[in-house]
Amino acid sequence: MENDNSSPQITFLKDYAPPPYWCPEITLDVDIQNEYTIVTGTLLLEKNDHATAWDRLSLDCDELELLEIYVDGHPLEEERFELRDKSLTLLDPPASFELKTVVKILPEKNTQLMGFYRSQDGYFTQCEAEGFRRITFSLDRPDVMSRYTTTIHGDKGSLPLLLSNGNIEDQGENGERHWVRWRDPFPKPSYLFAMVAAKLDGISKQYATSSGRQVTLFVYVEPGKAAQAEFALESLQASMRWDEEVFGLELDLDQYIIVAVGDFNMGAMENKGLNIFNTKYVLATPETASDNDYMMLDRVVAHEYFHNWTGNRVTCRDWFQLSLKEGLTVFRDQEYGADRYSRAVQRIQEVRLLRSAQFPEDAGPMAHPIRPESYMEISNFYTATVYNKGAEVVRMIHTLIGADAFRRGMDLYFERHDGQAVRTEEFVAAMADASGYDLSQFRRWYSQAGTPCVTVSESFDPGTKKYSLHFEQNTPATPESDIKNPFHIPIAIGLLSPTGSEIELGHEQLDGGIYSLRETNDEITFENIESRPVPSLLRGFSAPIKLDFAYSDDDLALLMAHDNDPFNQWEAGQRLCLNEMLSALKASSNGKAFNFSKTFVDAFGQVIENAENDPAFTAEALRLPSASYVAENIDVVDAEAIFQVSDALHRELATRHRDALLDVLNRFETAEAYSPDPESAGRRAILNTALSYLMHTDDSDIAALCLDKLGNADNMTNAVAAFGALVHSTSPLREEALKVFFERANGEALVIDKWFAVQASAPHADTLSVVENLLQHPEFNMKNPNRVRSVIGVFCQGNHRNFHAADGLGYRFAADQIMALDPANPQVAARLARAFDRWRRFSGAQQAHAEKELRRIMTADNLSKDTHEVISRALG
């Protein structure tokens, strides 16, 4: 076997070419032995008349040992093929033929967790994006769609469950071994192939679709955990019913299966009819899962189910179109979440995530459009931009054309493209054709990177009673382009009178309260305005932009109190808070003392007093902006200064409103049995937020109360909140809390992950040494992605103060771990490396530390292209 060129290569969208051959049928025979697996792959290959060359056919492979190869039943001579590390090339192949290969693979040694790999309870697959080539030779690309027949052989005792995509066609036994043959009636790309051979417990339920078909739903989990799968099964039924009611889409198979595995690089995978999940998003009981865990589990189950149509039935032509399925499906699961929970709170949480993860990405070395133009390793582009900004772009289409037209557009999209691999252009065209709305300029959201900044200024003429808003949009340069054309930006607008009442707006430039900004500069003028109003701009966060308007503190206080748009109510409080923090940081950098304004402190107290109106919303309103979001609003970042200001503000607010916060503890305490429903979760959210603030008072009585709540909590939500508040405090009871929570975990892996994560995120000066000690803990396992994320990932990406410490030791620690992980699991290593994205925003000394570590990583032997791409972009 020859080696391929090991130098990382860049793939460009402009170079896309259709495959030379199609592969309408794939038959797999998978024989699982104790130390190896034999895979016999039979591919029916037919020349693509639209391709340009057929004299060579290259098939993808990775770590396959070729044992036999046949063409149309005859052994293929060695001079008729070339075998390299990453490819099998057939020379002068026939126009139509059957290729049969027999390969040996070693799932027990597959630490990448891509392809077919061994985990604790059996064997599992992960094929997105390019894992199928680690199972058999193939055209491993999303535009080659095949019907799969898969026969799995395994030991009856150790592997009683043999699963694949589609429906069972046949099965049988052979002594101590057995086999099952699956047939998937729907053509799919190789990335959607799935296979499980394991010993698992399961639960099932019959479900009647909207058309009256009876289908069976299954959830399989590790032995002894079946009771923890009930909520996942309920969520699957709820998401199926929602998709039938909202989009008219129902399940197309006789059964639907979810399988949970503890060793998994991602959150979950939408393989056709056989979803493989990280246990984090399947297992849940009140004793092990928090309210947020329940909500995220519900959303993730829905997300993967929704992919059955938006991703599986209609899939991507190439990986540059990844947001075609992911952005659209995230939007769908967001709407599902909004209907299931509080729409306002869900929207706030989505924007928090966008601002903390995607905005920095847009401003950093990994910036890319939601449809990238190039990549070195596609796994690096499963990003906040593709997923979360992609969802915002779909949401803007929904906003511009309206819900009814959007539904017509979805119907047209499926009518035109069911069973096809398409581009984002086809999706936008369906929306434009169904609505009659011109989306030609809007398409720039798909091809231009960066977060637009819209600066808004106002003018009011009391004599003519005219009020004008002037808009100017600007998008900073990003690595792929210095020049940005104007975006089409929907801006939802309202005006409030000086008393806080809503002013009715009728304007030819407004469509349902939406102003479409299309030019670099534009203006809208309102008439018959009696006095200067306070504008409520970007309601509902109608576009993923940064909006700059010179609100006074009084303006923001009025919006907090009276805006009927809940997102902008929350946003006004966040702006007030950010202003306070930025002023304090400025004073601190000049060596001056700082004080927090009475306007803000009083407004905060008013929010607490109104907690009964909407406890979940109040809990969000009381959360200060994250350190990473504050950092994005500063030219030169000082992580220690941000921590000190945030800590001081927490203390000030807790001290000034101590009695009101104590009252919250009394008002929202309940003896009712735990339920993850939104109302109950909201009450726990405000109660635990108040407790967290009170722990900043350094009151020993509060600390004792907190420890008591930890010891007596009947649910994980209250337990982990009390645990986090204690461990992040300076109380001497921290050590006792660590012991109590670990004992409470009782060996549950997902709870132990929380125990690790709370310690890794603690803002104490000695946290790095704590984290280094945690790596030696008997429960830590470098081979398990969840455990790596709970310790190393949380420290690098969730502990702003310590990762960016001035001495550079946080950077050195991260570099050490990235280099240790990269040979075994490049995907996880590359994601950790993203913590360095914004290193140039810090002081010169910190930049020197970061650059030193980045260059050290680049010198590592055999650095994967996953990590190479992230580090080279950071340095470039």
N, C-alpha and C positions, 0 to 999 in steps of 0.2 A: 504494500500500500504506500502511495506517495503522499507527502505532506502538502497541504494547501499553503498558499502564501499566508503567513501568520500576521502580517501587518494589517491592522484594522482598516476596513474599507468603508467608504461612505456611500449610502444608497440615496439616489435622488428621484423625486417624483417625476421630473421631466424625462427620465430614462425609462419610465414604465413601458413595457412591451407585453402583449398578450402571450400566454404560454404557447409553445410550439405544439403541444398535445393536450387534449382533454383526457380526463380519467373518469368516465361515468360510473364505473363499478370498482370497489375495493373489497376483497375478501381476505380476512385475517384469521389465522389459526394460531392461538397463543397458548403454549404449553409451559406452565409454570412449574419449575423444579426447585429444589431447596436452595441452590446456590446460583442458579442462572435461569433464564427463560429463553425458549426457542420460539421465534416468531416467523411464521410462513406468511408472506404477503403476496397476494395475487392481484395485479393491477391490470384492468382492461384499458388500453391506451389507444386513442384515436387522433389522427392528425387534425390540428386546428387550421382550417382553410384561411383564416384571417391572420395567421402568423407569417413571418417572413423567411424562416429558415427551419429545415427539418432534417438536415444531415447529421445533427447531433442532438441528443436528448439528455440533459443533465438532471439527475434526481438528487434530492437533498438527503444527507445522512449526518449522523453525529454519534460517535462511539458505538458503531455497529460492527460486529465481526461477521463478515460474509462467509457462509458455509456452502451455499449452492445458489446457482442462478440459471434460469431457463427462459427461453423465448418460444412461445407457442408449443410448450411441452418438450423442447429439445434443449440440452445443455448448451449454454452460450460459450463460444470459444474465447479465450483470454484476449486475443487480438481484436475482438469486437467490442471491448469495453475498457474503460479506464477507471480505476478505483483510487480515490484520494480520501483524506481525512473527512472532508465535508461534502463530497459529491461522488456519485456513480454516474459516469457518462457512457451512454450507449452510442456506438458509432454506426452511422447509416442505418437507423432502425426502419422497420417496415411502416407503411402508412397506418396500419391498424394491427395490433398484436396484443398478446397476453404476456405480461412479464411476471415471472414467479421467482421470488428470492426467499432464501432461508437464512436467518441471522440469529446470532446469539447476543443477548444483552444481559447486563448485570444490574438489575434493579436494587439489589442489596447494597451496592457501592455507589448508588446514584445520590450523592449529597446535594446536587443542584436542585432536586425536587422538581425537575422538568422531564417530561416524557413519562416513563413507567418506573415507579420507585417503591421501595419497601418502607413501610411505617410500622408503628407498634402493633397494629391489629391486622395488617395484611398489606396488599398492594393497591396502589392508586395511580392515577394519571393526572398530569397537567400539561396540556398541549398548546395553550395560547401563551405566547404568539408562535413560537417555532419549536415546540416540543415533540411533535409527531415524528419528526425526522430522527428522534432518538429511540423510536420503536421499530420503524421499518423504512426502507427506501421509498421516497415519495416526492411528488410535486407539492411541497409543503408551503403553499401560498393560498391566500383566501379566495382568489378568483377561480380556483379549480375545485368544483363541487362534485362530490361522488356519493353514491349510495353504498352504505357499508353493511357487510355481513360479517359478524365477529363470533368466532367460536373460542371459548375459554376453557382450558383444562386445568384442574387443580385438585388438591387433596381434600377429600370430603370432611375430614376432621378439623383441619386447621383453616381451610378456606371454604366453608359451606356456602358462602354467598358469592356468586359469579354474575356480575352486572356489566351491561354495556348500553349503547344508545338504542332507542327504538322499542320493539316488542319482541318477546321470546318467540322463536320459531320452532325450536326443538331442544331437547335435553336428554341426558342419559347417564348411566353409571358404568364404571369399569373397575370392579374390585374396590379398592380403597380410594379410587379417584372418580371424579365425575366431570361432566362437561355441560355447557349451556351454549346454544347458538342464538344470537340476537340479530334481528334484521331491522334496520332503520329505513322506513319507506321514503324519507325525505332526503334529497341531496343536500350535502353540507360540506363545507371546507374542512380540512384536516384539523384545524385548531379547535373544532367543536367535538372531536372524537373523545370518548371517555371510556374508561374501563376500571372496574373495581373487583378485586378478589380478596375477600377478607372474612373475618369472624366478627360480626357486629350484631347488636340488638336493634330491633326496629319496631315502629308503630305504623299503622296504616288506617286509611279511612276512605269510604266511598264518597264520590262527589258527583252531583248532577250538573252538567254544564247548562248554559242558557238554552241550548237546542234540545236538551233532554237526554243527552248521552251520559251513560254511567261510566266514570273513570275511577281508577284507584290511585290514591296518593300514598307515598311511602316516605318515611324519614328513618335513616339508619345512622346509628351512633355507636361509640365504643361500648363494649359490654358493661352492663350495670347502669347505663346512663339513659335508658329509654324514657324514664319519667321526666328527664330534662328536655325532651324533644317535643313535648305537647304544644308549647307556645309556637314553635316553628311550624308545626302542622296547621295550627289555627291561622297563622299569618299567611301560609300558602293558600288556604281556602279564601281568606279575605282578599288577597291580591288577585286571585283568579276571578272572583265575583266583581271586583272593582274594574278589572280590564274588560270584562264583558259589558258592564253597564256604561263605562265612560268611552271606550273605544270600539266596542262591538267585537272584541277578539276573544276567542276561547281556545282551550287546549285542543291540540290536533292529534294526540296520541292516546292509546288506551290506558296509559299510566304515566305517572310523573314521579321521579325519584330524587330525593335529596340525601346525600351521604356526607357525613362530617368526619374530618380527619384532623388530628392535632398538629401534624407537620405539613404546613401549607404556606407557600410564599405570599399568596394573595388573600383577599377576604373571602371570595367565592368565585365560582366559575360556571357559566351558563350552558355547558355542554348540552346538546339537544336531548331533552328528556331525562338526563342524568346529571343533575347539578352536584358538583363536588364543592364542599364548603369548608372553610376554617371552622373548627369547633366553636370559636368565639361568636360566630353568628348563627349557631344552631342551639347550643345548650343554654338553658336558662331556668332557674328556679328563684324564688324570692331570696333564698339564702346565698345564692352564688352570683346573681346578676342584678345590676343596678337598673334604675328606671331608664337611664340612657342606653344601657345594654339592651334592654327590652325593645326600646324604640328603634335602635340601630339594627337589631336582629330583624324586626318587622320590615324595615325599609330595605335591608339587603336581600331578604327572601323575595320581597316584591321585585326588586331590581333584577335579580337573576331570572325570575319567572317572566317578567316583561320582555326580557331579551328573546324569549321564544319567538316573538314576532320581530321586534326591532333589534336585529343582530343575527338571528338564526334563519328565519324564513326569508328575510332580506338582509344580506350581509355586505361586508366591505369588499370592494374590488381589489384594494391593496391596503397596506397598513398605514399609509398616509391618511386614509379615510377613517381612522379609528374613531373619531368623534361622531361619525355618522351613526354608529351604534351606541357608543358610550354617552356622548352628550345628550342624545335623544332619550336614552333610557334613564339617565340620571334625572332629566326633567320629568319623566313619567313617574319615577319613584318619589320625586319631590312633591308632585301633585297628589299622589297617593298619601304621602305623609301629611300634607296639608288638610286632606279630607278626613284623615284618621285622628289627627291631633290638633293643636292650635295652629291655624294657618300663620298667624303673626309670629309666634315663637319659632315655628319651623323656618320661616323666612329670615328671621334674625340669626338663627344658628347657621343657616346656609351662607349668609353674607359674612358672618364672623370667619367661617372657614375660608371663604374666597379671599378675604383681606389678609388673613394670616398665612395662607399658603400660596394662592395663585397670584396676587398682586406682587409679592416679592419675586416670584418666578418670572413674571412679565418684565421685571426690572433687573433681572440678573442674567448670568451667562447662559443659562438654559432656556432663555426666552424663545418661544416659537409660536406660530399661529396655531389655531385649533386644528388646522390641516397643515402639518409641517411640510416643508419643501425637501428636507433631507434628514437622515439619521444614520448613525453608525451602528447602534443596537436598539431595536424597536422596543425592547422591554423598558428602556429609559424614558419612553414617551407615554407611559401610562401615568399621566401627570394630572395635576390640578387644572392645568390649562385645557387638556383634552376632555376631562370629565366635567369639572365644575364650571369653567368658563364656557365649555361647549354647551352645557345645560342652560347657561344664561343666554347664549345666542339663540337657542331654540325658544326660550321663554320670550325673548324680544320679538320673534316671529309671531308667537301666540298673542303678544300684546298688540302688535301692529295690525294683524288681520282679524283678531277676535276669536273667541272659543269655537263658534260654529264653523267658521271658515277653516280653522285649524283642524277640526274633526274631518271636514270634507277633504282637506289636504292629506290627512293620514289615510283615509279610505282610498284616495286616488293613488297614493304612494304604493300601497299594497296591491291595488288592482294592476298597476303598471309593472311592478318589480318583484312580485312574489316569486321566490325560487331563484333570484338573481343576485349577483355580486355587483354592487353599484357604488357611485361616488356621492359626495355631499351635494354635487350639482343636481343630481336627480331628486334628492329630497327637497331642495329649495325650489326646484322647478314645479314639483307637485303642489307645494304650498302656494306659489305664485299663480299657477293655473287654476287651482280650486277657488282662490279668493279674488282673482283679478287685480291683485296688488302688485305694484312694481317693486321687486326686491333686487333689482340689478345692482344698485349701489350698496345695498345691505350685504351682498356677498363678500365685501371686503373684510368682514369679520372673520371669514374663513381663511383668508390669505395674508392678513397683516397681523403681526405680533404687537404686543404692548398694550398698556392700559391708557386709554384716552383720558386726558384731564380737561374738564370743561369749566372754564372760568365764567362766572355769571356776575354781571353788575346791574344796578337798577337806577332808574330815574323816575321821579314823580313830580308832576306839575299840578299844584293845587288849583291853579286858575283854569286849566283845561280839563282837570280831573283825569289826566292820562297817566298811566303807570306802565313803564316799559322795562323789559328784561333783555339785556344784551348778552349773547352767548358767544364764546370763543373756544373752539376745541383745538387741542394740541396733543399729539402723541409722541413721547420721547423716542429717540432712536433705539433700536434693538440690534443684536448681532447680525441679523440677516438684512437689515435695511435702515438707512438713515432718513429716508424720505417716506413720509406717511401721507396718503391721501385721506381726505375727510371721511369719517365714518357716517353711516346713517344711524343716529342715536335717538331712540324714543325716550323722552323725558316727561314723566307724569308730573303735572303741575296743579297746585291748589294755591289759593290766596286766603289768608286769614285777616280779619279786621283787627284793629288794636285791642278789641275786647275778646278776641279769640273766636269769633263766629266765622263760619265758612262763607265766603263771598261766591255767589253763583257766577259761573264763567260761561259766556257764550262767545266763541271766537272761531272764525273761519280757519285759523291755523291750528286749532285744537280738535282732535278726534277722540271723543270720549275721555277728555282730560289729558290726552297725550299730544305733546308737541314733538314733531319730527325735526331734529337738527340734522341738516344735510351738508351745510356749508361750513367753512372754517370760521366765518363770522355771520351771525344772524341776529334778528331782533323780533320780539313780539310785543305789541302794545295793547293794553286793556283800557277801555274807556268807561266813563261814569264811575270812577273809583273816588269815593268821598275823601279818604285820607290814606296816608301811606300804609299799605298792607304789609304783612310779613309773608313772604313767599314760602310755600312748602314745596320743595323741589326734589325731583327724583323719587317720588312716592313709590313705596313698595320696592325700592331699589330697581327701578325699571330698566336700568342698563348697567353693565359692569364697568363703571367709570369712577374716576375721582372727581368730585364736584367741589369747586372752590367758590364760596360766596361769603362775603364779609358780614356774617351774622353777629349782632351784638349779643352779650349775655342775656339781655332782656328779651331779645327775639327768641333765643333758644329756650328760655324759661317759658315763654308763651307757647311755643310749639310743644314743649314737654307737657304742658297742662291742658292744651286745647286741641291739638291737631287730631282730626278724626282718622288719619292714616296711622295705624299703630307702628309701622316701621319707622316713620319719620318722628313719631313721639320718642321712640327709643333712640333714634339717631341724634336727635337734639341733645339728649342727655349724654350720649357718647361724645358729641362735639364739645359740650361744656366741660366734660371730664378731661378730654384730650387737651383742650386749651389750658386747663389748670396744670396738667402735667408738663406741657411744653414750657409754660411760663416758669414753673419751678425748676425745670432742667436748665433753662437759660440763666436764671438767677444763680443756680448752683455752679454752673460752668464759669461764672464770673466771680465766684467766691462769696456770694451774697446769701444771706438767709432768705427763706421763702415762706410765705403764708398762703393758705388756700382761701379763696374768696367766700364771703358770707353768702352771696347769691347761689353759688354752687352747693355749699354745705346745706343751706336751707332747702334747696330744690331736692337734694338727696333725701332729706327728712320727709318731704312731702310724698315722695315715691313710697317710702316705707309705710306712711300712714294710709296710703291707698292700696296696700297689698291685698286686701280682701277682695277688691274688684276683679283682679286677675293675678293670682299668685305666681303662675308660671312666667307671665310677662314681667312681673315685678322682679322676679329673681334674675331675669336677663338684664333688666334695666339697672340693677345694682352691681352688675359685674363691671369692673374697670376694663378699659382697653388692654389687650395683651401686650407684653413687652415687645414682641415682634412687630405688632401694628404700630406701636409708638415709635419703634426704630425706623419704620418706613417713612415717618414724618420728620426725620432729623437728617441733616447733611452728614455729620460725623457722629457715629454712634458710640456711646459710652454705656456698656451694659450694666456696669456697677451703678452708675448714676441713675439709670432707669429703674433699677431695683430699689434704690434708696428712696426715690420719689414715690414709687408705687407703694412701698411699705409705709412711708410717712402718711400718704393719703388714706390708706386703709386704717391706720391708727387714728388719724384725725376724725374720720367719719365714724369709726366705732366708738370713740370716746364721746364725741358730741351727741351721738344718738344711741347711747348705751341703753337707756330705758326703753326706747321704742323697739330696739332689737330684742331685748329681753321679753318684751310684750309679744313679739312675733313668735318666740319660742313657746310661749304659753298658749297663744291663740291657735297655732297650727299643729300643735301636738295632738295626736289621735291614738286611740286604743283600737281602732278598727283593724281588721285583718288586712294584710297587704294585698294591694291590687295595682297592676301597672297602668291602669286607665289614666288618661290625661289629667283629669281633675285631681285625683289622688297624688299623682306624680308632681303636679304643680304645687300642692301644699307641702310636700316634702322638699321641693326645690327651694322655696322661700325660707322654710325652717332651717335648712342646712346652710343656706347663704348667710342667714343671720348668725348662725353658730360660727361660721368661718370668720366673719367680721369680729365677733366678740372675742375670739381667740387672739386677735391683734392687741387686746388691751393688757395682755400679760397678767390677767387676774387669775390667781391660783384657784379660786372657787369655780371660775368658768372652766379651767382646765380639768378640774375634778369632775364637773358636770359632763364634760366632753368624754372623758374616759368612761364614765358611767353609761353614757349613751352608746358608746362603742360596745361595752360589755353586755348591755341589755337589748341591743337592737334586734328586732325580729326580721329584718330584711337587709340586704346588702347595700341598698341606697343609703340608709342612715348609718350603717356600719362604716362604709368606706369614706363617707363624708366626715364623720367624727375622727376616723383614723388619719385621714389626710390633714385635717385641721391641727391635730396634735403633733404629727410628725413634722409638719412644716412650721411649727411654732418653736419657741425657745424653752418651752415648759420641760421641767425634769421628768415629767410623766411620759415623755416620748418613748423611752425604752420599754416601759410597761405596755404602751400601746402596740409597739412592734411585736411583743410577745403575745398579747391577747389576740391580735388579728391573725398572726401566723397559726396559732392554735385553732382559731375559728375556721381557717382555710381547710383544715383537716385533709390535706393532700389534694384538694381540687385544683387542677392546673390553672384554670382561668382566674381563680381567686389568688393563687400564689403570684400570678402575673401582676395583679393589682398591688400586692404586697411589695414586689420589686419596684413597680413603676412609681409608687408614691415616694419611695426613698430616693429613686434616681431623679425625681423632679424637685426634691426639696431645695430651697434656695440658700441653704446654709453654706458657709465658707468651706466646710470640710466634706462636702458631698462627693467630690471626686474620689477621695480616699474611701468613702463608704461604697461607692460604685465599684471601685477596684476590688474591694473585699467581697462584694456580691458576686463577682465573676468566679470566685472560689467557693461559693455556697453550694452545698450538695444538690440543691434544686435547680441550679443554673445549668443549662445545656446549650452550648454554642451551636449545636446542629438544629435546634428548634427555632424557627423564625419568630414565633410568638414570644419566646423567652428572650431572644436577642433584642427584639423591639421593645420589650418591657423594661430592659435595663439600659443597653447601649443606645438604642433608638431614642428612648425618652430623655436620656441625659443629653445627647447631641442635638436633638431637635425640639426638646420641651423644657430645657433648663437654660434659659437665655443667659442668666448671670454667670453660671459656672462654665458652660461650654465656651463662652466668649471672655473668660477671665483674662485679665491683663497680662498674667505671667505666661500665657500660651500653653499651659499644661492641659487644658481641655482639648485643644487642637491636637496636641501630641497623643493624648489618649485615643482620640477618634481615629487618627492615622494608624496607630497600632492595631486597632480593632478592624479597620477596613482591610488592612493588609493580611490580617489573620483570617478573615472571612472570605476574601476574594477567591482563593483557590477552590474552596468548597462550595460556596454559593454566591456567584457573582451578582445575581439580582439583588440580594439583600445588602451586599457590600456597596453596590452602586447607589442604592437608596440612602444608605447611611452617608455616603460621600456628598449627597445633596445638602447636607448641613453646612458645607463650606460655600454655598452659592453666593452669599452676600458678604464675603470677607473683605471686599474692597470698601465697604461702607464704614469700617472702623478706623481707629487712629493708626498712625504710621507704625507704631511699635507692634500693635496687634496684627496689622497687615504683614509685617515681617515674620511674625510667628506662624501665621497661617500659610504664607507662601512657602516657608521652609518645609512645613509638613506636607503640603500639596506636592512639592517637588520630590520629597522623599517617597511618597506613594508612587509617583510616576517612575521611579527607579526600581520598583519591585519587579522581580523576575516573573515573566509570563503573566503580566497584569491582564485581566480579562478586558475584552472590548467594552463590556458594560461599564466598568469602573474607569477605564481609560478615557471614554468619551466624556464622562462627568468631570473628571479632573482636568483634562485638557481644555475643556470649555471654561472651567473656572479660572485656569491660568491664562487662557487666551484673551 
